[in-house]
Amino acid sequence: MQTDPERRGFLMRTAALAGTLALGGCDRLSETPWFRQVLDSAEGATSRAQRFLLGSGPLAREYTEADLSPVFKANGSVSVDDFDYQTLAEKGFVDWRLQIDGLVERPQRLSLAELRAMPSRTQITRHDCVEGWSCIGKWTGTPLTSVLERAGVQSQARYVVFHCADTLEPTLDGTGQYYESLGFEDAYHPQTILAYDMNGHPLPIPHGAPLRLRVERQLGYKMAKYIMRIELVESFTGIGRGRGGFWEDRGYEWYAGI
């Protein structure tokens, strides 16, 4: 089953408008308890409405190579100002390892070669940004399901958290490091992949090399780049500001379904 593109576009525009309205005020407003309650209530309604309209397992629309965007915009971080990451990049990421830990039975440290040797999926999909623009790209990577099954998820785990190498802003409270998270419904979706190739070539640095998340039924800010670690957790307490993602900590909705 595929999502009606007009309906998907409507949901995307609605989510973008809601995010813009919510973030139009100052950061101080977004931190007040009553305003957070309003945002949380709206987020829950949005999530329930999307699940009702689209069901729990539809596929995002997939396209053909003729539909590929001639230029795919790189957004957010386009480089990483971190010595360890830059050293890995200079060596072609041969020494890079993806750490999988937290509430798992078998913690993992996987090389890029090991990920490439696992089952893969290629999909041509549309990337919808909360800012209102879209691009179509071709992605190849390891289904997140395969990685989670390899590690063995413990029963008390509720969320999958992606820790990244990039820092979008220096903050005194240490929350400037980019991170994102998913619930299991999206984590186990067949189109949720850890992408290492883009348009038939190794993922370029501006687009998140060596590994980025593709979760095609959500807006672009959920597509974490420069992934270094995947952590299985029961709650977000103690991670960033406890809202489930870098932008969520600053007022965006945790569930960004389109």
C-alpha positions as CSV (number, residue, x, y, z in Angstrom):
1,M,0.0,0.0,0.0
2,Q,1.3,3.5,-0.9
3,T,0.3,6.8,0.6
4,D,-1.7,9.1,-1.7
5,P,0.8,11.8,-2.7
6,E,-1.8,14.5,-2.4
7,R,-2.8,13.4,1.1
8,R,0.9,13.1,2.0
9,G,1.6,16.6,0.7
10,F,-1.3,18.0,2.7
11,L,0.0,16.4,5.9
12,M,3.5,17.6,5.2
13,R,2.3,21.2,4.7
14,T,0.1,21.0,7.7
15,A,3.0,19.7,9.9
16,A,5.3,22.4,8.5
17,L,2.8,25.1,9.2
18,A,2.2,23.8,12.7
19,G,6.0,23.7,13.4
20,T,6.4,27.2,12.0
21,L,3.6,28.6,14.2
22,A,4.9,26.8,17.3
23,L,8.5,28.1,16.7
24,G,7.5,31.6,15.6
25,G,7.8,32.8,19.3
26,C,10.9,32.9,21.3
27,D,12.7,29.9,22.9
28,R,11.7,31.1,26.3
29,L,8.0,30.5,25.4
30,S,8.7,27.0,24.3
31,E,10.2,26.2,27.6
32,T,7.2,27.3,29.7
33,P,5.2,24.3,31.2
34,W,1.8,25.4,29.9
35,F,3.1,25.9,26.3
36,R,4.9,22.5,26.4
37,Q,1.6,20.9,27.4
38,V,-0.1,22.6,24.4
39,L,2.6,21.3,22.1
40,D,2.4,17.8,23.6
41,S,-1.3,17.7,23.2
42,A,-1.1,18.8,19.6
43,E,1.6,16.3,18.8
44,G,-0.5,13.5,20.2
45,A,-3.5,14.5,18.1
46,T,-1.3,14.8,15.0
47,S,0.2,11.3,15.5
48,R,-3.2,9.7,16.2
49,A,-4.7,11.5,13.1
50,Q,-1.9,10.3,10.9
51,R,-2.1,6.7,12.1
52,F,-5.9,6.8,11.5
53,L,-5.6,8.2,8.0
54,L,-2.6,6.1,6.8
55,G,-2.6,3.0,9.0
56,S,0.4,1.6,10.8
57,G,2.4,0.2,7.9
58,P,1.9,2.0,4.5
59,L,4.9,2.6,2.3
60,A,5.9,6.1,1.3
61,R,5.7,6.6,-2.4
62,E,8.7,5.4,-4.4
63,Y,9.8,6.9,-7.7
64,T,11.9,6.1,-10.7
65,E,15.4,7.2,-11.6
66,A,13.9,9.6,-14.1
67,D,12.4,11.4,-11.2
68,L,15.7,12.1,-9.4
69,S,16.2,15.7,-8.5
70,P,19.2,17.2,-10.5
71,V,20.4,18.8,-7.2
72,F,19.6,17.3,-3.8
73,K,19.9,20.1,-1.2
74,A,22.1,19.4,1.8
75,N,20.5,20.9,4.9
76,G,21.4,21.3,8.5
77,S,25.0,20.3,9.1
78,V,27.0,19.9,5.9
79,S,30.3,19.2,7.7
80,V,31.5,18.0,11.1
81,D,33.9,20.1,13.2
82,D,35.2,17.2,15.2
83,F,38.8,16.0,15.0
84,D,38.0,12.3,15.5
85,Y,35.4,12.4,12.7
86,Q,37.7,14.3,10.4
87,T,40.4,11.7,11.0
88,L,37.9,8.9,10.1
89,A,36.9,10.8,6.9
90,E,40.5,11.3,5.8
91,K,40.9,7.5,5.8
92,G,37.7,6.8,4.0
93,F,35.9,5.7,7.2
94,V,37.7,2.3,7.2
95,D,38.2,2.7,10.9
96,W,34.7,4.0,11.7
97,R,32.5,1.7,13.7
98,L,28.7,1.9,14.4
99,Q,28.2,1.2,18.1
100,I,24.9,-0.4,19.1
101,D,24.2,-0.6,22.8
102,G,21.8,0.3,25.6
103,L,18.9,-2.2,26.1
104,V,20.3,-4.9,23.8
105,E,21.3,-8.5,24.4
106,R,24.4,-8.3,22.2
107,P,26.1,-5.0,21.9
108,Q,27.7,-4.4,18.5
109,R,30.5,-2.5,16.8
110,L,29.9,-2.7,13.1
111,S,32.3,-1.5,10.4
112,L,31.0,0.0,7.1
113,A,32.1,-3.2,5.3
114,E,30.0,-5.3,7.7
115,L,27.0,-3.1,7.2
116,R,27.4,-3.4,3.4
117,A,27.6,-7.2,3.8
118,M,24.2,-7.3,5.5
119,P,20.9,-7.4,3.6
120,S,20.3,-4.1,1.8
121,R,17.4,-2.1,0.4
122,T,17.4,0.5,-2.3
123,Q,14.6,3.1,-2.6
124,I,13.9,6.3,-4.5
125,T,11.9,8.6,-2.3
126,R,11.0,12.2,-1.7
127,H,12.6,14.1,1.2
128,D,10.2,16.6,2.6
129,C,11.8,19.4,4.7
130,V,9.8,21.3,7.4
131,E,11.0,24.4,5.7
132,G,8.7,23.6,2.7
133,W,11.1,22.2,0.0
134,S,11.4,18.7,-1.3
135,C,13.9,16.6,-3.3
136,I,13.9,13.1,-4.7
137,G,16.9,10.9,-4.1
138,K,18.0,7.2,-4.4
139,W,19.2,5.6,-1.1
140,T,20.8,2.2,-0.5
141,G,21.4,0.9,3.0
142,T,20.9,-1.7,5.7
143,P,17.3,-2.0,7.0
144,L,17.3,-0.9,10.6
145,T,15.4,-4.0,11.4
146,S,18.4,-6.2,10.5
147,V,20.7,-4.2,12.8
148,L,18.2,-4.4,15.7
149,E,17.7,-8.1,15.2
150,R,21.4,-8.7,15.2
151,A,21.8,-6.8,18.5
152,G,18.7,-8.4,20.2
153,V,16.3,-5.8,21.7
154,Q,15.5,-6.2,25.3
155,S,11.8,-6.2,26.3
156,Q,11.9,-2.9,28.3
157,A,13.3,-0.9,25.4
158,R,10.8,1.6,23.9
159,Y,12.9,3.9,21.7
160,V,15.8,3.8,19.3
161,V,18.1,6.8,19.7
162,F,20.6,7.9,17.1
163,H,23.7,9.7,18.4
164,C,25.5,11.8,15.7
165,A,29.0,13.3,15.2
166,D,27.8,16.9,14.4
167,T,27.2,19.7,16.8
168,L,24.7,22.3,15.5
169,E,25.3,24.8,18.3
170,P,27.6,25.2,21.3
171,T,25.5,25.0,24.5
172,L,26.4,25.3,28.1
173,D,24.1,22.4,29.0
174,G,25.8,20.1,26.6
175,T,22.8,19.5,24.4
176,G,24.2,20.9,21.1
177,Q,25.2,17.4,19.8
178,Y,22.7,16.2,17.2
179,Y,20.5,13.2,18.1
180,E,17.2,11.8,17.0
181,S,14.9,8.9,18.0
182,L,12.2,6.7,16.7
183,G,9.5,4.5,18.2
184,F,9.5,0.8,17.2
185,E,6.6,1.2,14.7
186,D,8.8,3.4,12.5
187,A,12.1,1.6,13.5
188,Y,10.8,-1.7,12.1
189,H,9.2,-0.1,9.0
190,P,10.7,-1.7,5.8
191,Q,11.6,1.7,4.4
192,T,13.6,2.7,7.5
193,I,17.2,2.1,6.5
194,L,20.7,3.1,7.6
195,A,21.8,4.6,4.2
196,Y,25.5,4.4,3.1
197,D,24.9,5.1,-0.6
198,M,23.1,8.1,-2.3
199,N,22.3,8.1,-6.0
200,G,24.5,5.0,-6.6
201,H,27.6,6.4,-4.9
202,P,29.0,6.4,-1.3
203,L,27.2,8.9,0.8
204,P,28.9,12.3,0.6
205,I,29.9,14.2,3.7
206,P,27.3,17.0,3.2
207,H,24.6,14.4,3.2
208,G,25.8,12.5,6.3
209,A,28.7,10.2,5.5
210,P,29.3,7.5,6.4
211,L,25.8,6.6,7.6
212,R,22.5,8.4,7.9
213,L,19.0,7.5,8.8
214,R,16.2,7.3,6.2
215,V,12.7,7.1,7.7
216,E,10.6,8.0,4.7
217,R,7.3,8.6,6.4
218,Q,8.6,11.5,8.5
219,L,9.9,15.0,7.8
220,G,13.6,15.6,7.1
221,Y,14.8,16.6,10.5
222,K,14.2,13.0,11.7
223,M,16.8,11.8,9.1
224,A,19.8,11.9,11.4
225,K,23.2,12.2,9.6
226,Y,26.7,11.3,10.7
227,I,25.4,8.4,12.9
228,M,28.0,7.1,15.4
229,R,25.9,5.2,17.9
230,I,22.5,3.6,18.2
231,E,21.2,3.3,21.7
232,L,18.1,1.4,22.8
233,V,16.4,3.1,25.7
234,E,13.2,3.0,27.9
235,S,12.9,6.8,28.1
236,F,14.6,10.0,26.9
237,T,15.4,11.2,30.4
238,G,19.0,12.3,30.6
239,I,19.5,12.5,26.8
240,G,19.7,16.1,25.5
241,R,16.9,18.0,27.1
242,G,14.7,14.9,27.3
243,R,12.4,15.6,24.3
244,G,13.7,12.8,22.0
245,G,15.8,14.9,19.5
246,F,17.9,18.0,18.9
247,W,15.1,19.9,17.2
248,E,12.4,18.4,19.5
249,D,14.4,19.9,22.4
250,R,13.8,23.2,20.8
251,G,10.1,23.0,20.1
252,Y,9.6,20.7,17.1
253,E,7.2,17.7,17.4
254,W,8.8,14.3,18.2
255,Y,6.4,12.6,15.8
256,A,6.8,14.3,12.3
257,G,4.7,12.0,10.2
258,I,3.7,13.0,6.6
